[in-house]
Amino acid sequence: MDEFNERMLKIEEVDLRVKSYLYDIGYHRWSRVHATVNRTFTMTSNIAESLNAVTKDARELPIFDLFEYMRTLLERWTKEKLSKAKGTFTYLGHKYNKELEDNNEGFNRSYTYCLDGVKRYIVCLENKKCSCGQFQLDELPCAHALAALRHRNETYENYCSPYYTRKSLLLTYEMPVNPLPDEGKWDVPQHILDEVVKPPAGDKRQPGRPHKERYKTFDEIKSKKYKVSCGNCGGEGHNKRTCKNAPKKK
């Protein structure tokens, strides 16, 4: 909530009308901290974003070859994720275990139980809530909840979403993506073989190079985790213009 209020103040400084517009929409419709339903911090479009990134060149292939490329890609990803899940020996998956460790570091730096003049937070372990809002949003003990658990000599396992556990991770990737048989063994109905697929009758192609990458949000561009990548060699930390791995012209 503190972060939300801070950002709204910045919006108000830019244009008060924008803040009024967002208020009229209803904070619960677009803000996680005001949401009336559970919304995890995992983007459900991650798989679409990942496929969009790795199939940039494959999209130029015929439709069948594109689908086969994506199938083998998902087959490999599923195998790798399942292997990683089997190699996880913590109660939570790696991502959420790291999140919990970060919260634990926050507990070590927090002043939850200090005297007046420092913020205090109310934790309700029975309802899995904290006045900071993070506990109920992430369904993972926040720094203040971890402080309360340590005070009661309790572990965190009963206060995490079951979807974050190693068990759920294994169930996610238990169904394999099987390879297709040889094309000569396909049993294709005759009416499918007789079907003639024509290209779509759409508008003329717009001038200029078509845009293949999605537009990144402001937060992604400004994030410290965002790194510049090279369009020539794929490396990070430099761009195509400053790339030293480019082949020399003869």
Steps between C-alpha positions, in 0.01 A plus 500: 500500500788735577647439154159556340449831681850611405438434131162671509664811644742502206208466258325788674808717453495433126126548444222498758250397230678166454465421870129587487458281192665201671287556810179501293597170336526341844829410665385140550491448122869560435689520831613180673493656844133597456393182319197318641626166364832320541757604242845348528817677393549249216409629154263254333621617159859386568473195274361713215779756548763225502366340182473837333867571574647169382283459189587836350694341215289182483189707422630536146465122450195326348224439756572126539872555557418779747272272704759223496764746617278610787413141593864393527570820692227424756620140518848615593377765746270254678784250538738767632242639747412153626868418546548826692196427717631154583828662601322731745533387861334792676134514600434782254611532140822689432328827401276516806768374734717792383206737562466363852874544561473863388210549742709342773779749431237771524407365842861527614502866394146584618400702804156346542506501877689824562379799701284787377617687193551183294225325303327206664321220318219275620532133405211252517649154447163329527363690198842529333487879487729790577420870504781554248287307247781285362411183696150469355602614152791261450360221719852476636609618848630856485783628720257591778323161488839325518580707809173387660565137405847510647359648819258205523767245397291398197616412150373665183370188319137535610486864392603467135277439200504129404559606139852616594612162633736251341210252482292736285803574284541128426131467417525794258754324279400136554316480164761465222479656154536191284667501157289450187527175302648493152286690250456180296308343789250783539133409462360814338130500392438544128295819544800659671729395216258651248489831685677786321636759739534845350682799648279745692349782298600796711609855451817586319819479697589824668820676387811456706650209688234308700535518878583155644579575863243614753523846649655488846330681786660792677572290808683237295719759331585676826540180703848427631456141386455612139822458302587626155546211258678494168297437184810367324645235735227477766738597780406732786656825613548650154303574184544421131690822432767434768516123443855362481387153397378606156674325209761719334426623150733371232 
